[in-house]
Structures are given as structure tokens and as C-alpha cells.
């Protein structure tokens, strides 16, 4: 069991000393070093975690919604030589040893994988799986509301635990995807949009009124965002109703006219009636930033879980590709984890198992090996899943919530998460395997386990590992203020996570072989 004694921290100070070394370099030099590492020849233990701080900050600021995150990953994969596969197509003859591929579902989940050059049907898959959805507030199907005392308001619905107290008085913007039909061709397409300045705000009530603003507020009537002003009623006998844009019965007619105009302008849409629908949401528009005396923190929205997901995907891009590689390296990021993973783009759907099965089927066909349940069973038995989601860092103001031997710290390394009631997949074997991975990767594994009088959360690990029957463990990067609109992690933690995940992808075959001897 890892104990965070002063002696332990001094002995393991190599990660923390990276901060001092990194401070001697300019940020430009460190980012350049991170980019150069994508030549897939740098060992995990040689990566500088500090080089990935700014790229992570940029990702967090520029990709506020799940749709933008998938778009970002697609762009990175295409530049790295990955080929996009449509689930509608036949993959036989397309997937080959040495190839790199990705596929998406609903525009909000993505799986990418690289097949080893020495792959043989039945070999295993080294998998990292997580989620990229975050607590948010989504626009209702009819989001326009009557003006109240000159305020233009917006109808929104909470996703997961959003619209909690941390959403009060925050600078909120709007982003997501818009479904548009081309009037000349009739073709329907999806466009991404984000408004890069604060559009909405949920105002608190002054304490002078004697009403509590925490814990008892009605999320339907007392947490309605304001998005503008319209005092036109003062110049007439009664209140005026803004004229809707678009034909009667059209989608545009159900939305605030000023918002429709703004979205249309952002997307260069001349006729608002061609907007068939949209999935827009509110998000904290304050940029992700480093903080602390030595810039040892990251303050950002949506850290849960665009932290582990970014680190895992970057690890795949940085993973080694050598002729001797005989397995498949894969990263899967899902939508809807925060609401139970029940939809087809969630981890309870068949997205990951069917992607692996279709890949093995295509590879078996090219090798003239019979495909069937036996081959799939052999593949899953030789595979390992790292279920990855943020976990709770030790809290300085609420030490009673922590177990002294199971409370991960920031800027030290990932935490292996254990739950005796099987909310996590980690067991003694998977702990030993991932500790061996950390040795090879030059990283530090911490431990996290909740108190017996606390409630555990869940991850995608149990549902995926039980569906596929593969070995698994739960791993998390620590953070403070989980489920707040704005949270905290360590400035080295994105890079430390990347370093560990890369170590797992690069060394799983080697470690698995040690268990077979």
C-alpha cells in the first residue's frame, strides 16, 4: 500500500522536481518537445509531463462540448495518419496489421485503435476507456420564454447534476451542434458552433431578502438564465412578444429570435428556417488557466472528464509503433456516462465490443483464420481494460472525507481506485499489473478508496469488463471540486496521466507475457 509519508514523497520527488526543471525552459520549448514526441519513438519514462500543460489548457478552452471534443480528437487522429471507418461500411479488406483507425457514434463518442504489425488473430487488446460528457444545462426543445421585467430568458434542462449552486453568477456561453438542411440540394448536415463570449448568466438573489441561495432553490423557476434585455413593452400599452424567426411550426420559431439570429450569423446561415434542430448547451466560458504560487494548479471547467480522456487519447498518439508489436492499442471515449451510460453512444451500448469484434473479424479474414465466438473469447481473454475517470484528491478543508492511506495528491501520479462493493473493477491482480506498468513507465501509482461511511461513484469499467470478460482496473487522475462548474487539478497531472497511459499501451504485451511464464 502506498503511504504518503514525508519519506515517500522525498523518495518519489522525481515527478515534483520536473516542475523546477520545466521552469528553466520556455513554454514554447516544452510544447515543441511534446509535439516532437509524437514521432512514437520516445519512451514513456522520458516524457516531460510539464510539456503537456499548455496543450491541455488549449484543448479545454477551445472544446467546451462533447461534440467539439470529438471533433478535436478526429482532427488529431487524421493528422497522425489514422483512417476513419464508418459503421455503415464493410471493414473486411480495410483493416490490416500495422494500420491505424477510428470510428465515431452520434458525433459524441469515439474509438481509435492501432493494430500491431505482428498481430495474429486471437491476440489481445490493450484498452483505455473513459467518458467525455460533463455536467451541463441543455436548451429545451422549446427554449424561448416570455420576457419578464425586460429580461430575455432561456429555457434549459439540467444534464446530470448541473444547475447546482456553483452555476450561480458564472459567465456562461452556448455551444453544441446544429442540424441544417441545404435548401438547394435538400442535403442535411451537422455543424458545430460555440459563442466565444458570455451569453448567459443565472443571477443570485441578494442576501438582504433573507432567502437562502443554496440547497433549496427550484431549478425550474429560480435558475433560469438571462440572455438579454428587451424593454420594448415600456413604449406600448402592453408587453410585446418578439416575432419568431422562420415559418410557423418550424424549429426556429420555438427558439428565442435573437439567439436564432446569432447562431445563424455564426454559421453563415441566411435562412433560419433551414435550421432543423440543435443540441446546444451552456458552458462556463472562463478559459482554463494555471494557478498557484508556482503555477502548480489547473483551474478549468469540465475537468470531469476531459482530463483522463485527453490524456488517454494523447497517449495513443504518442504510443510506440514497432514491427514487433503484436496486439491492438485502443482508446474509447463515451458519451452519457454522467447519466448512466444507457444510450447507444454510452458504455452500456455495444459500441466498444462490436468495434473490437468487427476488427478481429476483418483481421481474421485477411489471415484466413476462421472467425467465431471462440476467436472473440480468446481475444477478450488476452485483453486488459484500463477504466479511466477522474477521482477525488485529498481535500485540505474536509480531511474527515479522506482515508489517510487512500487519498491521492495532485502532481504525483494517477490513482488506482478500489471499491470492495465492485463499483470499481480493480483487484489484486490488476493492481500488481498496473504497478508493474508504472515501474516501466517511470511513474508513481497512488491509491484511492472511499470511507465506509461514504457513497462511491461509478465508472464505465464494470459494465465494459463484464460485457467483454476481460481483466480490468480503474484508474483516475485526482481533482478537487468534482461536479462543480469549475474544478482543480495539478498542472502536471495531464502529462503524468499521459505518461502512465502511454506506458500501459506500450508495455501491456510485455507485462502480460510475464504473467504467462
BASEMAR-65841 format. One record per atom (N, C-alpha, C): residue in one letter; x, y, z. Coordinates in steps of 0.02 Angstrom, whole numbers, plus 50000, padded with zeros to 5 digits. Atoms other than C-alpha are relative to their C-alpha. Example, Ala and Ser with C-alpha at 12.3 -4.5 7.8 and 13.67 -1.06 7.14 Angstrom:
A500454994150000;A506154977550390;A500455006050000;S499584994149997;S506844994750357;S499615005550037;
END
This chain:
X500424994050000;X500005000050000;X500445006250000;X499614993850004;X500705017049952;X499815004750057;X500124995349945;X500875028450104;X500345006549984;X499734993550019;X501125047050077;X500355003150061;X499594997349947;X502395049450216;X500515004949971;X499484995550026;X503735063150202;X500564996249965;X499465003850031;X505005049650164;X499794997549930;X500245002450065;X503925042650024;X500025005749948;X500024994450047;X503685059749946;X500705002349980;X499324998150019;X505535063549954;X500294994849953;X499725005450043;X505965046649878;X499705000349931;X500354999950064;X504695049549742;X499995007149971;X500024992950019;X505145067749712;X500175001249927;X499814999150070;X505655064649532;X499455003549960;X500554996850036;X503925069349470;X499955007450018;X500064993049979;X503875085149575;X500595004249977;X499424996250021;X505635090149528;X499965001949926;X500104998150070;X505055090549348;X499755007249995;X500244993150000;X504205106949395;X500595004849997;X499434995550000;X505875115149435;X500384999749934;X499655000750063;X506685108149280;X499615003449944;X500424997250053;X505225113449173;X500015007650002;X499994992849994;X505295131149240;X500615003149966;X499404997550031;X507025132749164;X499935000649924;X500124999750072;X506315130548990;X499425004749987;X500584996150019;X505135141948899;X499434995449983;X500585004150016;X503365135948871;X500034997749927;X499965001850070;X503685136148684;X500454993949990;X499545005650006;X505145124248703;X499684993650025;X500325005949971;X504135112348811;X499454997449955;X500535002250046;X502665112048692;X500304996949938;X499665002950058;X503855109048547;X500254993050016;X499765006749981;X504595094448643;X499424995150002;X500585004549999;X502855087348669;X499794998149930;X500195001550069;X502455088748485;X500504995449967;X499485004250030;X504105080948435;X499944992850025;X500055006749973;X503725066148547;X499504995749962;X500505003850037;X502315061148430;X500334996049944;X499675004350049;X503635052848321;X499984992750023;X500125006849976;X503185037448427;X500644996250017;X499375003349982;X504995033848474;X500215001550072;X499804998049933;X505065042048645;X499684995450051;X500255004449947;X504895030348794;X499595004150049;X500434996549953;X503555034848920;X500415003250056;X499624997449943;X504845037149058;X500405006249982;X499614994250022;X505715050448953;X499565006149984;X500444994450014;X504175061448927;X500025005050058;X500034994749950;X504115078149019;X499275001850011;X500704998449989;X502385079949099;X499845007449993;X500134992850005;X502565098849106;X499915002549930;X500074997850069;X502645099748917;X499284999649976;X500695001050023;X500805094848907;X499505004450035;X500464995649963;X500075108049022;X499655004849953;X500324995150045;X499775121348890;X499574996749947;X500455003450047;X499115109248757;X499344997950032;X500625001949966;X497865103048886;X499565006150013;X500394993949989;X497345120748932;X499665002349936;X500294998050064;X497075124848749;X499414995549981;X500545004750014;X496035109148725;X499385001650041;X500574998849956;X494935113248874;X499645006549982;X500314993750017;X494635131148819;X499654999849933;X500254999850069;X494325127648636;X499464994849986;X500475005550014;X493215112148652;X499534998950059;X500415000249940;X491845115348778;X499474994550001;X500535005050001;X490555102448721;X500274993249978;X499795006750020;X490635083748690;X500094999549925;X499935000250073;X490405086848504;X500645003449977;X499364996850017;X491875098848497;X500594995650019;X499465004449979;X492945086448594;X500114994449948;X499935005250051;X492585072648467;X500305002949936;X499714996850059;X492965084748325;X500745001250008;X499294998949985;X494625089048407;X500394993549992;X499655006450005;X495115070748425;X500034997549929;X500005002250070;X494605066948246;X500555003749961;X499494996250036;X495725080948182;X500704997650018;X499345002449979;X497205074848285;X500154993149969;X499905006850027;X496955056848227;X500145000249925;X499894999650072;X496845061448044;X500705002549984;X499334997550011;X498455071448056;X500534994850017;X499535005349980;X499285056348138;X499954993949955;X500045005550048;X498805045047993;X499484994850014;X500545004649987;X497275036648066;X499465000749945;X500525000150051;X495895031747944;X499324999350033;X500685000449971;X494065034847986;X499614994549966;X500435005450024;X492905019847968;X499285001550018;X500714999249987;X491025021447952;X499704993350021;X500325006249978;X489985008648045;X499534997249946;X500435002450054;X488895007547888;X500384995949948;X499605003350052;X490335000847784;X500234993050022;X499695006549987;X491074983447769;X500755001150013;X499304998849982;X492764983447858;X500474994649974;X499575005450027;X493394967347778;X500435002749943;X499544997650051;X494914970747671;X500275006950013;X499784993249983;X495134987747752;X500495000050058;X499585000249940;X495894983747922;X500554994949990;X499425004250010;X497644976747912;X500495000950058;X499464999149951;X499094973548033;X500425006249982;X499634993850011;X500044989848055;X499575006049985;X500454994550017;X498505000348016;X499765003650062;X500254995849946;X497765014348122;X499315002749979;X500694998750020;X495895017648126;X499625003550057;X500464997549949;X494485026648215;X499305000149972;X500704999650018;X492595027048214;X499645003850054;X500384996149952;X491275037748298;X499284997650001;X500725001449994;X489485035948356;X499655006150027;X500414994349980;X488215050048368;X500405006550002;X499594994049996;X489625062648349;X500225001750070;X499844998549931;X489855061448537;X500404994550035;X499565005349974;X490825045148563;X500504998249945;X499485001450049;X492435039848479;X500444994350025;X499535005449985;X493545024348473;X500555000249948;X499435000250045;X495285024148398;X500454994150020;X499575005849985;X496465009348382;X500554999249948;X499435001450043;X498135004348309;X500154992550004;X499885007250004;X498444986448251;X500754998949994;X499295001450004;X500184979648283;X500204996649935;X499775002950063;X501204974848132;X500064992450004;X499935007249991;X501464957448206;X499374996850029;X500625002649971;X499654955048257;X499804993349968;X500295006350022;X498924937548246;X499304999450030;X500685000749974;X497054933748264;X500004996250066;X500025002949933;X496684929848446;X500425003850050;X499604995949955;X497964941948516;X499555005250034;X500414995849959;X497354954148646;X499985007349979;X500084992850010;X496844972348652;X500185003650065;X499854995649943;X497624985048770;X499545006049995;X500534995050006;X496154996548804;X500015005150057;X500154994849950;X495885013148894;X499325002849982;X500674997650014;X494075018448910;X499795005150053;X500244994849955;X493295033948985;X499405003649969;X500574996250026;X491995047348954;X500195007349989;X499874993050015;X491965064748881;X499395004550011;X500564995649983;X490245070848934;X500135003150068;X499924996449937;X490135083249078;X499335002950020;X500614996949976;X488795090849186;X499875006549962;X500164994150038;X487895104149087;X499265001550004;X500714998250006;X486235112749053;X499855000849926;X500165000150072;X485465109448883;X499375004049985;X500594996350019;X484235120348791;X499414995249990;X500595004050008;X482475113448796;X499785000149927;X500255000050070;X481605108548632;X499665006649981;X500264993250008;X480625124848651;X500345004150054;X499604996549950;X481865136348736;X499815007350009;X500204993049990;X481025153248713;X499515000450058;X500434998949942;X480155160148866;X499735007149997;X500264993249999;X479055175348894;X500495004750036;X499574995049968;X480045190948937;X499725001750069;X500204998349932;X480005195249122;X500365006350022;X499714993749977;X480285213249178;X500585002349955;X499504997750048;X481285216649021;X500564995149987;X499465004950010;X482395201149032;X499794994849948;X500085005750045;X482555188848889;X500304994050035;X499775005949964;X482695171648969;X500004993949955;X499895005950040;X483135154448907;X499784993850038;X500215006349969;X482315137748943;X500524994749993;X499485005250001;X483625124848991;X499804994450047;X500115005949959;X483605107449066;X500664997450025;X499375002449972;X484935100449181;X500184993249972;X499715006450019;X486035086349120;X500414997550058;X499685002749940;X486575075349264;X499895004850058;X500084995949941;X486905086349415;X500135007449989;X499884993050015;X487075103049327;X499475004550032;X500434995049968;X486205119049383;X500044999450076;X499914999949928;X486905116249556;X500245007050021;X499864993349974;X487435130749667;X500625003249968;X499394997150029;X489125132749580;X499855003549934;X500174996750063;X488205138749424;X499755007150009;X500224993249989;X487615154749505;X500545005049978;X499564994350015;X488375170849436;X500634998149962;X499435001850042;X489535162149314;X499895002749930;X500034997950071;X489955168449139;X499884993949957;X500195005950039;X489045155949029;X499935001749927;X500094999250071;X489115153948843;X499604994049974;X500425005150031;X488205142548720;X500394996649944;X499675003750054;X488875128848606;X499674993349990;X500275006650014;X488465112248527;X499964998849925;X500075001550071;X487875105448361;X499325002249974;X500604997450033;X486595112148239;X499874995849938;X500195004050058;X485655101848109;X499695004749948;X500194995150052;X485465111647946;X499864996349935;X500155002750066;X484655107547779;X500175005149947;X499844995750057;X485355114747617;X499375000749957;X500634999250038;X483825122347529;X500064998449926;X499925001350072;X484565119847356;X500074992649985;X499885007150013;X485075101547372;X499574995450044;X500385004149953;X483995095547517;X500444995950047;X499545003849958;X485555088247599;X500005002850071;X499984998149929;X485585088247789;X500704998950027;X499335000649972;X487205091247883;X500005002750071;X499904997849931;X487835094348059;X500575005050002;X499484994949992;X488805109948104;X500115001350075;X499844998449930;X489705113948266;X500035007650008;X500004992949986;X489505130948346;X500195001150073;X499884997849932;X490155139648501;X500065007649998;X499984992849995;X489935157648552;X500545001750051;X499394999249960;X491595163648622;X499985005750049;X500054994949948;X490935176648742;X499404998250044;X500565001849956;X489745175748891;X499335002249971;X500664998750027;X487955174648831;X499475000050055;X500525001249950;X487005169248986;X500295000650070;X499814999549929;X487025171249173;X499394998150042;X500535001649953;X486005164249317;X500125004250062;X499854995249946;X485895178649442;X499754997650068;X500215001649932;X485835175849628;X499555005750027;X500414995149965;X484655184949746;X500415002750058;X499614996949947;X485445197349866;X499804997250068;X500155002949934;X485565190850046;X499535004450041;X500444995549963;X484565206150104;X499294997350004;X500695002450002;X482965196850057;X499894994150048;X500075005249949;X483315183250186;X499864993149972;X500115006550030;X483145168950063;X500664996549986;X499385003750012;X484485155550056;X500084998649926;X499865001450070;X485315153449887;X500344993249991;X499685006550007;X485995136149923;X499554994550028;X500315006249976;X485155119349934;X499254999549993;X500735000550001;X483315123949920;X499695003549940;X500264996150056;X483145132749754;X499684995649948;X500355003750051;X481935127049621;X500365000949933;X499604999550060;X482935122849466;X499595001649938;X500434998350057;X481445125449351;X499825007449999;X500254993149998;X480905142649410;X500505005150026;X499554995349967;X482355150249507;X500714999749972;X499345000450032;X483845145249399;X499935000549925;X500124998850071;X483285152049232;X500505005249975;X499494995350023;X484705160349134;X499695006249966;X500164994150039;X484555178049070;X500505000549943;X499564999650058;X485255180748895;X499965006749964;X500044993550033;X484755198548852;X499455004250031;X500504995349977;X483615213348877;X499525001849944;X500494997650048;X482015218648790;X499485004050039;X500454995549965;X481135233748863;X499495003349954;X500474997150049;X480015236648713;X499305000950029;X500674999449971;X478475234348823;X499895006850033;X500074993549968;X478835251148905;X499755005449953;X500214995050049;X478415260148744;X499324998649970;X500665001750025;X476715252248718;X499534998650058;X500505001149948;X475125248548813;X500124993550037;X499885006549968;X475635230648850;X500654997149977;X499385003450018;X477075218748838;X499984997649928;X499965002450068;X477645214448663;X500314993149998;X499725006650009;X478055197148603;X500455000049939;X499554999950058;X479605195748493;X499744995349945;X500235004050056;X479165189348321;X500494994249988;X499555005750012;X479845171748293;X500285000249930;X499705000750066;X481025168348150;X499804993349971;X500205006250032;X480555155248024;X499254999349995;X500715001150010;X478875148747969;X499674997250062;X500365002849945;X477525144148091;X500074992350000;X499905007249994;X477855126548154;X500724997949988;X499295001650011;X479715127348109;X500364999850067;X499615000449939;X481055123548237;X500215006950023;X499764993449983;X481715141348230;X499475004150037;X500544996249968;X480015147848285;X499924998250073;X500055002149930;X480195138448450;X500575002750043;X499414997649965;X481815147248498;X500005007650005;X499954992749994;X482235164948557;X500255003149934;X499804997350065;X482315175448397;X500725002749998;X499334997250000;X483905184548447;X500534994450000;X499535005649999;X484775167948483;X500034996749931;X500015003050067;X484225160848315;X500415004349952;X499624995550043;X484925176148228;X500754999350013;X499295000449982;X486565174548322;X500314993549975;X499745006550023;X486785156048285;X500044999949924;X500004999850073;X486315158948102;X500595004149974;X499434995850021;X487615172748088;X500664996350010;X499385003649986;X488965162048168;X500134994649949;X499945005650047;X488625147948044;X499885002149927;X500134997350067;X488305159247893;X499384996949968;X500645002650024;X486515153147877;X499555005949984;X500404994350021;X485445165247778;X499264999150017;X500715001349987;X483755156947808;X499934995850063;X500065003849936;X483395151947990;X499544994049995;X500455005750007;X482035140247929;X500374993649980;X499615006050019;X483405128547866;X500324996750061;X499775003249938;X483905125248047;X499464995050022;X500505005249984;X483015108648080;X499974998550075;X499975001449929;X483575106548260;X500695001750025;X499334999249973;X485035108748377;X500054996850069;X499845002349933;X485845101748533;X500515005050027;X499584994849972;X486525117048620;X499984999750076;X499955000349927;X487095118648799;X500375006150026;X499624994849966;X487755131348922;X500674997250023;X499365002049973;X489575130748971;X500365006050030;X499594994849969;X490745140649082;X500505002649949;X499594997350054;X491625152348962;X500685002450024;X499354997849976;X493095156749075;X500534995149977;X499495004550027;X494685149748995;X500334995950056;X499605004049954;X495635135649078;X500655003650013;X499404996249983;X497135142749170;X500414996350053;X499585002349946;X498615138249279;X499945004950057;X500044995849941;X498615144949457;X500464997450054;X499565001849945;X499515143949622;X500655004049998;X499394996149994;X501125151749682;X500524998149948;X499535002450050;X502165140949566;X499654997349938;X500415002350056;X500785138249438;X499944992350001;X500045007249992;X500565120749507;X499294997349993;X500695002250008;X498675120349483;X499755001449929;X500404998350059;X497495119949335;X499295001250025;X500704998349985;X495805128549357;X499625000049935;X500375000650063;X494525124049225;X499314997150012;X500645003350001;X492765118949188;X500064993349965;X500075006350037;X492295101349132;X500604995350008;X499435004449988;X493845093049206;X499754992750004;X500325006649998;X492685078149241;X499574999249938;X499355003150001;X493095070249124;X500325001349932;X499584998450057;X494005079448989;X500745000250022;X499325000649975;X495565076249093;X500304993249983;X499755006750017;X495815057449086;X499914998549926;X500135001550071;X495045056748912;X500525003149955;X499494996750041;X496265069448840;X500674996450009;X499365003349986;X497755061048925;X500034993249965;X500005006650031;X497235043948860;X500075000549924;X499964999450073;X496985049748681;X500685002449978;X499334997750017;X498615059148678;X500514994350010;X499565005749990;X499445043448747;X499994995349940;X500055004250059;X498795033548599;X500405003049942;X499634996750054;X499505046448479;X500764999750011;X499295000449984;X501175045548570;X500264992950008;X499805007049989;X501185026548587;X500484997649946;X499515002750048;X502585016948505;X499674995449950;X500225004650052;X502275007948342;X500624996749971;X499405003650019;X503624994848316;X499814993649962;X500165006250037;X503704979748198;X499824994150044;X500135005749955;X503654968048348;X499335000550035;X500644999249964;X502014974948413;X499504994949975;X500445005550021;X500784960548414;X499285000650025;X500694999349975;X499234967248500;X499675006049966;X500364994150023;X497964981048469;X499995005050057;X500034994649951;X498104997648560;X499375004149986;X500654997050012;X496415005948584;X499815004850056;X500294995449952;X495615020948669;X499285001449980;X500714998950012;X493725022748684;X499745005350048;X500294994649959;X492855038548746;X499255000349986;X500725000650006;X490995038048780;X499635006250023;X500484994949978;X489545049948800;X499554996950053;X500555002049956;X488175049048933;X500214996250062;X499805003549939;X489225041949075;X499685003350061;X500274996449942;X488575055349193;X499264998450013;X500715001749991;X486785049249167;X499874992549995;X500105007149997;X487075030549173;X500234995949941;X499725003550058;X487835026249003;X499484995649964;X500525004450025;X486165019248944;X499865000749926;X500154998950070;X486095026348769;X500514996449955;X499585004050045;X486885018648614;X500715002849996;X499344997149999;X488355030848625;X500334999450069;X499735001149934;X488605025948807;X500374993450006;X499605006049991;X489715012348877;X499584993750009;X500435005949995;X488225000848910;X499764997749931;X500175002150067;X487905000548723;X500524995149973;X499545005150028;X488804988848605;X500575003149961;X499524996550042;X489975001948533;X500704996950004;X499325002849993;X491604995048604;X500034992649982;X499955007150019;X491254976248594;X499924998849925;X500125001350071;X490584977248416;X500585002749958;X499424997450037;X492064988048360;X500574995050002;X499465005049994;X493294975148427;X499824993849959;X500205006050036;X492304960648354;X500075001049924;X499954998850071;X492214968648182;X500735000649978;X499294999550015;X494074972548189;X500324993149997;X499725006849999;X494524954648236;X499744996149940;X500295003550058;X493344948148101;X500375001949936;X499654997850061;X494194958747967;X500724997449999;X499315002549997;X495934953748025;X500034992549991;X500025007350008;X495454935448034;X499904998249927;X500135001350071;X494794936147856;X500645000849959;X499384998950037;X496434943347792;X500534994850015;X499525005249981;X497384929647884;X499744993049985;X500325006450016;X496184916047826;X499934995650063;X500135003549937;X495804911448008;X499245000050011;X500725000249988;X494024905548048;X499795004850055;X500244995149951;X493044918948140;X499384997250034;X500595002249963;X491794914948276;X500085001750074;X499984998549928;X491424915748464;X500654997850032;X499385002449971;X492984905748502;X500565005049993;X499474995150012;X494124918648423;X499885006450040;X500174994249960;X493204932948508;X500154998850074;X499845001749931;X493324924048675;X500744999950015;X499285000049992;X495174921348651;X500275007150002;X499774993050002;X495404939848608;X499875003550066;X500174996649938;X494494946148762;X500394997150059;X499625003049945;X495384933748875;X500735002450001;X499314997550005;X497044940848814;X500055007650005;X500034992650000;X496504958948836;X499995002750071;X500024996549935;X496574971748976;X499695006849989;X500354993650003;X495454986749007;X500225004450058;X499904994949950;X496015002249099;X499405004749996;X500574995549995;X494405010849150;X500245006450033;X499674993849978;X494895028949170;X499495005550012;X500444994549983;X493935042549260;X500325003950057;X499714995949947;X494405056949373;X499804997350068;X500155002249933;X494485053149558;X500125005750049;X499984994649950;X494415063249719;X500705000750029;X499374998549966;X496025071349777;X499865001350074;X500064998349930;X496325073349963;X499805007350007;X500274993249993;X495375088950020;X500275003250063;X499684997149941;X496295100850137;X499515002750051;X500484997049954;X494715108450213;X499504995050028;X500455005249977;X493755092250236;X500384993450009;X499595006149991;X495045079650299;X499604994050023;X500415005649976;X493645069350375;X499734995849942;X500245003950057;X493165063750199;X500534995449972;X499445003750028;X494875056150167;X500214994250044;X499645005249965;X495685039950215;X500745001449992;X499304997650003;X497495043850258;X500424995949952;X499595004350044;X498185029050160;X499714999449929;X500355000950064;X496985030850013;X499795006649970;X500204993350023;X496955049449972;X500535002749953;X499494997850048;X497875054049811;X500125007550002;X499804993050003;X498805070449795;X500095002349928;X499904997250066;X498955082049647;X500745000049982;X499324999650027;X500505081849537;X500464994450025;X499605005749979;X501085064749599;X499934994349949;X500125005450048;X500295052149480;X499284997750003;X500695002550002;X498715042749437;X499864995950063;X500215004149943;X497725033749571;X499664993749975;X500355006250013;X497205015549562;X499434999650050;X500604999249959;X495425015549627;X499704993250017;X500255006449974;X494735001449734;X499345001050034;X500644999849966;X492964997949792;X499794992850015;X500155006949980;X492524982349892;X499324997749976;X500675001850023;X490724982949827;X499964999949924;X499965001050073;X491294981749644;X499725005849960;X500134994250042;X490884999349591;X500615001649956;X499384999650039;X492684998449526;X500224993049983;X499805006650024;X493504984149432;X500664997650029;X499335001649978;X495194984449518;X500014994350051;X499895005349951;X495774968649608;X500754999150010;X499295000849983;X497424961849674;X500434998749938;X499615001450061;X497984955349503;X500095006349959;X499944994050041;X497594971349410;X500415005450034;X499564995449964;X498434981549547;X500734998349987;X499315002150011;X500014971349526;X500215001449928;X499844998750070;X499944972949337;X500145007449988;X499914992850013;X499744991849338;X500575003050040;X499394997849965;X501084994249470;X500624998149959;X499445002050043;X502244984649354;X500055004849940;X500014995150055;X501704996149211;X500325006650023;X499724993749974;X502125011249320;X500764999650006;X499275000949995;X503865004249353;X500335000949932;X499724999550067;X504185002749167;X499925006949970;X500134993550028;X503435019649128;X500345005750039;X499694994849959;X504355028949266;X499505004650033;X500524996049967;X502755034849351;X499864997250069;X500195001949932;X502025033849526;X499264998550002;X500715001749990;X500385024949563;X499805001550072;X500294998849934;X499355031249709;X499414995250009;X500595004149985;X497865022649791;X499425004650020;X500594996449976;X496095028849815;X499464995150018;X500575003949977;X494695021049914;X499595004450047;X500424995749959;X493205029449996;X499924997050070;X500155002349932;X492745028350180;X499384995549999;X500585004549995;X491485015250234;X499355003850009;X500604996149990;X490275029150279;X499875005149944;X500114995750058;X490365037450107;X499714995949943;X500295003350059;X489505033549943;X500485000349942;X499555000350057;X490535027949796;X499645001849936;X500264998950067;X490275033949620;X500134993949957;X499905005650046;X490375022949467;X500405002249940;X499624998750060;X491375021549308;X499754995349944;X500185004450055;X491235013149138;X500324993150007;X499635006249994;X492374999249199;X499594993750011;X500385006249988;X491154986649274;X499564997949942;X500465001850055;X489924987449129;X500384997449939;X499625002250058;X491274985448996;X500364993450013;X499625006149986;X492334972249081;X499544994050007;X500465005649994;X490814961649122;X499724998049932;X500265001550066;X490174962948943;X500514996249958;X499485003150041;X491844957648869;X500374994350035;X499665005249963;X492514946549007;X500755000850004;X499274998950000;X494234954649006;X500225002450069;X499714997249939;X495384959049150;X499965007549997;X500114992850000;X495184976949207;X500245003050066;X499854996149941;X495684990449331;X499745007049990;X500224993150004;X495035007749372;X500565004650021;X499474995249990;X496245022149361;X499715007049995;X500254993250003;X495915040449397;X500555005250012;X499584994249985;X496825057049390;X499655004150053;X500344996549945;X496475066549552;X499795007149982;X500244993150007;X495475082649557;X499625002150062;X500424997249949;X494625094149680;X499365002849968;X500634996850021;X492835100749668;X499654996249944;X500365004050050;X492105086349567;X499275002249997;X500694998150015;X490425090949488;X499865007350013;X500084992750001;X490715109449515;X500065002449928;X499944997350068;X490575120449362;X500735001649984;X499284998650011;X492435124049387;X500394996250053;X499655004549955;X493675111949463;X500755001249997;X499274999149993;X495525110049505;X500354993349993;X499545005650001;X496885097749460;X500715002750001;X499314997750001;X498775098449459;X500235001649930;X499774998050067;X499675106849315;X500424994649966;X499635005750029;X500755091249293;X499564994049987;X500405006050003;X499305079249304;X499784997849931;X500145002550068;X498775079149120;X500594996349970;X499415003450027;X500565074749073;X500174993750037;X499875006149961;X500755062149215;X499514994649979;X500485004950024;X499155053749157;X500194997349932;X499785002050067;X499765053548977;X500594995150005;X499415004249993;X501405046049033;X499824993050024;X500215006649976;X500545031949128;X499624996249946;X500395003550051;X499305027948989;X500444997849941;X499535002050052;X500695027848861;X500404993950022;X499645005849974;X501665016048973;X499584993749997;X500445005850004;X500165004548980;X499944997649928;X500085002050070;X499895004648791;X500654996949973;X499355002450027;X501755001948757;X500224993450032;X499705005649963;X502094988548890;X499514994550018;X500475005249980;X500494978448909;X500214993149975;X499785006550027;X501134964548795;X500564997150042;X499415002249961;X502754963648893;X499794997650069;X500215001949933;X501904963249063;X499564993849998;X500435005950006;X500594950749006;X500424993749990;X499565005850012;X501984939248946;X500334997750065;X499705002049936;X502754939649120;X499524995750042;X500495003949963;X501134932649191;X499904993149969;X500105006450033;X501134918549065;X500594995350008;X499405004149994;X502884912249105;X499924994850055;
END
